[in-house]
């Protein structure tokens, strides 16, 4: 169905206005934040400049938001289908990918969070078919930024998307320069007692270390000296039950996550508890 000529563009036309407004909204907030950072300390308490999608939201912008959600929901449903033709068509549509990148880069406010999650779900499903434009492709920066989020679903989605980009052999040449900060963050996530996060991180480490011996060496250099002991302990790990107590792993106190009330549409946030 998505292969019908012009259908994807027609659907995107319904969401184009929102993404233009959202881009202006984000840019104004970044500009306001820069002003506060460069201002004197007693002037940094002013909120970001009000924009149409935030303080002065109208019935028209609310309708535009609802239409955008409906469009993204259609693409999200198609991305879950097993037919490779649908996923390939979505992954090769450059305009759709630009909108997805804009959606993923939106701030995690209540106004945007559902759109942000829909865009991440779509990309996660089609990532194996996406061909990066280079080592500095914007989508890589967006996904890496999500790794420091406190939203569990965004962290899992970003780790899985980064891993699935690695599956495509056309991307391997652009992923050889492994970011040491990303590797360090992945090892920090291993300290969380969360089965889904642990599975996603271990798969990421496996896929990227398999790219080439040089990549494996770079990853090893970014790891602490006791990484082998940590990985050996995970040989006994089983999803749904923690067969060991990784105390002292990576030389830090153990943290465990539990759900705290959050946005019902994106799942609970992560709250670390020291043991």
Backbone torsions as a table, in degrees:
resi	resn	phi	psi	omega
1	UNK	NA	-42.5	179.8
2	UNK	-67.5	-15.7	178.7
3	UNK	-77.3	-5.1	176.5
4	UNK	-61.9	125.0	-176.1
5	UNK	-56.3	127.7	175.2
6	UNK	85.6	-8.6	-175.6
7	UNK	-65.3	-45.1	-178.7
8	UNK	-62.6	-42.0	180.0
9	UNK	-66.0	-37.2	178.5
10	UNK	-63.7	-43.1	177.8
11	UNK	-64.9	-40.4	-179.6
12	UNK	-66.7	-27.6	178.3
13	UNK	-61.1	-31.0	179.3
14	UNK	-71.0	-23.8	-178.2
15	UNK	-102.9	-7.1	-173.9
16	UNK	-61.6	-42.9	-177.1
17	UNK	-62.9	-40.2	179.9
18	UNK	-62.3	-45.4	-177.1
19	UNK	-67.5	-28.9	174.4
20	UNK	-68.5	-44.1	177.4
21	UNK	-65.5	-39.9	-179.7
22	UNK	-64.9	-39.2	178.8
23	UNK	-63.3	-42.0	177.2
24	UNK	-64.3	-38.2	-179.4
25	UNK	-64.5	-46.0	-179.6
26	UNK	-65.5	-41.7	-179.5
27	UNK	-63.3	-39.0	179.6
28	UNK	-67.7	-35.9	178.7
29	UNK	-69.4	-38.7	176.6
30	UNK	-63.5	-40.1	179.2
31	UNK	-63.9	-41.0	178.8
32	UNK	-66.3	-39.9	178.9
33	UNK	-64.4	-38.5	177.8
34	UNK	-64.8	-38.3	178.2
35	UNK	-63.2	-42.2	-178.3
36	UNK	-68.7	-35.0	179.6
37	UNK	-67.7	-32.9	-178.1
38	UNK	-90.9	-5.9	-178.2
39	UNK	-85.9	172.2	176.9
40	UNK	-68.6	156.1	-173.5
41	UNK	-55.7	-36.5	-175.6
42	UNK	-77.3	-2.7	178.6
43	UNK	-108.5	6.6	-174.7
44	UNK	-89.1	2.4	-176.6
45	UNK	-90.7	-4.3	-179.9
46	UNK	-70.4	140.2	179.8
47	UNK	-73.5	168.3	176.7
48	UNK	-60.3	158.0	178.0
49	UNK	-59.5	135.0	178.7
50	UNK	-67.3	142.6	179.7
51	UNK	-134.7	173.8	-172.2
52	UNK	-63.2	-32.1	-176.3
53	UNK	-87.3	-4.7	-177.1
54	UNK	-113.4	-90.3	-173.9
55	UNK	-69.3	-44.4	-173.3
56	UNK	-99.6	41.1	178.0
57	UNK	-65.1	135.3	-177.7
58	UNK	-115.6	178.6	177.8
59	UNK	-64.8	-34.0	179.6
60	UNK	-66.9	-43.3	179.7
61	UNK	-69.3	-33.3	176.2
62	UNK	-65.0	-39.8	177.0
63	UNK	-65.8	-40.1	178.4
64	UNK	-64.1	-38.8	176.7
65	UNK	-62.5	-42.8	-179.9
66	UNK	-65.3	-40.4	178.3
67	UNK	-64.8	-40.3	179.8
68	UNK	-63.0	-42.2	178.2
69	UNK	-62.4	-39.4	179.2
70	UNK	-65.0	-42.1	178.8
71	UNK	-63.1	-47.1	-179.9
72	UNK	-64.5	-32.9	178.6
73	UNK	-65.9	-37.0	176.9
74	UNK	-63.0	-49.1	179.5
75	UNK	-63.7	-37.8	-179.8
76	UNK	-63.2	-43.7	179.3
77	UNK	-63.2	-42.1	178.9
78	UNK	-66.7	-33.4	-178.6
79	UNK	-68.3	-20.9	178.8
80	UNK	-82.8	-12.9	179.6
81	UNK	-68.8	148.5	-176.6
82	UNK	-80.5	-8.2	-178.5
83	UNK	-70.7	119.3	-179.1
84	UNK	-61.9	-27.9	-178.4
85	UNK	-62.9	-38.0	179.0
86	UNK	-68.0	-47.0	-178.7
87	UNK	-66.0	-39.5	178.2
88	UNK	-63.6	-39.8	-180.0
89	UNK	-65.5	-42.4	178.7
90	UNK	-67.0	-41.5	-176.4
91	UNK	-70.2	-23.9	-178.0
92	UNK	-97.0	-1.3	-179.0
93	UNK	-88.2	104.7	-172.2
94	UNK	-65.1	-36.3	179.9
95	UNK	-66.0	-41.9	177.4
96	UNK	-62.2	-42.1	179.7
97	UNK	-64.4	-36.3	177.0
98	UNK	-63.0	-41.8	177.9
99	UNK	-65.8	-38.7	179.3
100	UNK	-64.1	-41.7	178.3
101	UNK	-62.3	-42.8	177.2
102	UNK	-61.5	-40.8	-179.6
103	UNK	-65.9	-42.2	-179.9
104	UNK	-66.2	-32.7	-177.8
105	UNK	-82.2	-3.8	178.3
106	UNK	-66.0	150.1	177.8
107	UNK	-67.8	155.1	-176.0
108	UNK	-85.2	54.2	175.5
109	UNK	-91.4	165.9	-177.7
110	UNK	-61.1	-29.3	-179.6
111	UNK	-69.4	-32.0	-171.2
112	UNK	-108.4	-15.2	-164.2
113	UNK	-62.5	-34.8	-179.5
114	UNK	-71.6	-39.4	176.3
115	UNK	-64.6	-41.7	178.6
116	UNK	-59.0	-43.9	-178.7
117	UNK	-69.3	-39.7	177.9
118	UNK	-61.3	-44.5	-179.6
119	UNK	-63.8	-39.6	179.2
120	UNK	-67.5	-39.2	177.9
121	UNK	-62.9	-42.8	179.8
122	UNK	-61.8	-47.4	-178.2
123	UNK	-66.4	-38.2	179.0
124	UNK	-58.5	-38.6	-177.3
125	UNK	-75.5	-28.4	-175.7
126	UNK	-108.1	3.8	-172.6
127	UNK	-60.3	-31.8	-178.6
128	UNK	-66.4	-18.3	-179.3
129	UNK	-102.7	-5.4	-178.1
130	UNK	-80.6	133.0	176.6
131	UNK	-105.8	119.5	-178.8
132	UNK	-69.5	150.8	178.7
133	UNK	-83.4	-15.0	-179.6
134	UNK	166.6	-178.8	-179.1
135	UNK	-67.0	-17.7	179.7
136	UNK	-108.3	27.5	178.9
137	UNK	-57.9	134.9	-177.3
138	UNK	-56.2	-32.1	-177.6
139	UNK	-64.5	-31.7	178.6
140	UNK	-64.7	-42.5	178.7
141	UNK	-64.3	-41.1	179.8
142	UNK	-62.5	-44.3	-178.3
143	UNK	-68.1	-39.0	179.2
144	UNK	-65.8	-35.4	178.3
145	UNK	-65.5	-30.5	179.9
146	UNK	-70.5	-17.9	-178.7
147	UNK	-64.9	-24.4	-179.9
148	UNK	-96.2	9.9	178.0
149	UNK	-70.5	158.8	173.8
150	UNK	-97.1	1.0	179.3
151	UNK	-90.6	118.8	-176.1
152	UNK	-58.4	-44.9	-176.8
153	UNK	-65.3	-35.1	178.8
154	UNK	-69.9	-38.3	178.1
155	UNK	-63.4	-48.7	-179.2
156	UNK	-62.0	-43.8	-179.9
157	UNK	-62.3	-40.4	-179.6
158	UNK	-68.8	-41.3	179.0
159	UNK	-64.0	-44.6	179.7
160	UNK	-64.6	-39.7	-179.4
161	UNK	-65.7	-42.3	177.3
162	UNK	-61.9	-37.5	179.2
163	UNK	-68.5	-42.5	-177.0
164	UNK	-71.8	-27.2	172.8
165	UNK	-62.4	-31.7	-179.2
166	UNK	-71.3	-22.2	-178.7
167	UNK	-66.7	-34.8	-179.6
168	UNK	-73.3	117.6	-176.7
169	UNK	-61.6	-26.3	179.8
170	UNK	-67.2	-21.1	-178.5
171	UNK	-92.1	-12.6	-171.9
172	UNK	-59.8	-36.4	-178.5
173	UNK	-66.0	-25.7	-178.9
174	UNK	-89.1	-9.4	-174.5
175	UNK	-108.2	5.0	-178.1
176	UNK	-69.1	-29.8	-179.5
177	UNK	-84.4	82.1	-174.7
178	UNK	-71.4	132.5	178.9
179	UNK	-77.4	121.5	-179.0
180	UNK	-64.4	-30.9	178.0
181	UNK	-66.4	-36.3	178.1
182	UNK	-67.5	-42.8	178.6
183	UNK	-62.4	-42.0	178.6
184	UNK	-62.5	-40.8	179.3
185	UNK	-65.5	-39.0	178.4
186	UNK	-61.3	-40.1	179.7
187	UNK	-69.0	-33.3	174.8
188	UNK	-64.6	-38.4	179.9
189	UNK	-67.0	-24.5	176.9
190	UNK	-67.3	-17.0	178.1
191	UNK	-77.0	-11.8	-179.6
192	UNK	-84.3	131.3	177.2
193	UNK	-82.4	76.2	-178.1
194	UNK	-140.4	116.4	-173.8
195	UNK	-61.2	-43.7	-177.1
196	UNK	-66.6	-43.3	179.3
197	UNK	-65.5	-43.6	179.9
198	UNK	-60.3	-46.0	179.3
199	UNK	-60.9	-43.7	-178.5
200	UNK	-65.8	-41.3	-178.7
201	UNK	-68.3	-44.4	179.5
202	UNK	-62.4	-37.3	176.9
203	UNK	-66.4	-39.4	177.0
204	UNK	-60.7	-49.4	-179.1
205	UNK	-61.3	-38.3	179.8
206	UNK	-66.2	-47.2	-175.6
207	UNK	-65.9	-44.8	-176.2
208	UNK	-73.9	-35.3	177.3
209	UNK	-69.7	-16.8	179.3
210	UNK	-89.6	-5.4	-178.6
211	UNK	-61.0	-47.1	179.9
212	UNK	-169.1	160.4	176.5
213	UNK	-59.6	-33.7	179.8
214	UNK	-64.9	-40.8	178.7
215	UNK	-65.8	-40.4	178.6
216	UNK	-61.8	-38.0	178.8
217	UNK	-66.9	-42.6	178.5
218	UNK	-62.0	-41.0	179.1
219	UNK	-65.9	-39.4	179.9
220	UNK	-64.5	-37.0	179.5
221	UNK	-67.9	-27.6	179.2
222	UNK	-83.1	-6.1	-177.7
223	UNK	-95.8	154.3	173.9
224	UNK	-69.1	168.7	-173.6
225	UNK	-66.3	-24.6	-176.6
226	UNK	-97.9	21.9	-178.2
227	UNK	-64.1	-34.2	179.6
228	UNK	-62.3	-42.0	179.6
229	UNK	-64.0	-39.1	179.4
230	UNK	-64.1	-46.2	-179.1
231	UNK	-66.8	-35.5	176.8
232	UNK	-62.8	-39.8	177.5
233	UNK	-62.0	-32.2	-179.5
234	UNK	-75.4	-5.7	173.5
235	UNK	-64.5	-26.1	179.6
236	UNK	-97.3	3.0	-177.8
237	UNK	-76.3	137.9	176.0
238	UNK	-132.1	132.5	178.3
239	UNK	-57.2	135.3	178.9
240	UNK	92.1	-9.7	178.5
241	UNK	-156.9	128.6	-177.4
242	UNK	-95.1	105.0	-175.2
243	UNK	-82.8	0.7	179.2
244	UNK	-146.8	166.0	179.0
245	UNK	-115.7	103.0	-171.4
246	UNK	-77.8	44.8	-177.9
247	UNK	-69.4	135.3	-179.1
248	UNK	86.6	-1.2	179.3
249	UNK	-62.2	135.1	-179.8
250	UNK	60.0	15.3	175.6
251	UNK	72.9	20.7	-177.9
252	UNK	-128.2	164.8	177.0
253	UNK	-70.1	149.5	-177.7
254	UNK	-75.2	141.4	175.8
255	UNK	-121.6	147.4	177.1
256	UNK	-127.9	144.1	-178.7
257	UNK	-106.1	147.0	171.3
258	UNK	-143.3	156.5	-175.2
259	UNK	-72.6	138.0	172.0
260	UNK	-123.2	151.6	-176.7
261	UNK	-54.4	128.8	179.7
262	UNK	-145.9	-161.2	179.3
263	UNK	-67.4	128.0	-173.8
264	UNK	-68.1	-21.1	-175.6
265	UNK	-90.0	-16.0	-177.9
266	UNK	-117.0	-2.0	178.9
267	UNK	92.6	176.2	-176.9
268	UNK	-76.4	157.3	173.8
269	UNK	-86.7	173.6	-177.9
270	UNK	-100.5	132.5	176.5
271	UNK	-126.2	120.8	-176.6
272	UNK	-86.2	137.7	177.3
273	UNK	-124.9	125.5	-179.7
274	UNK	-81.5	141.7	179.0
275	UNK	-108.6	NA	NA
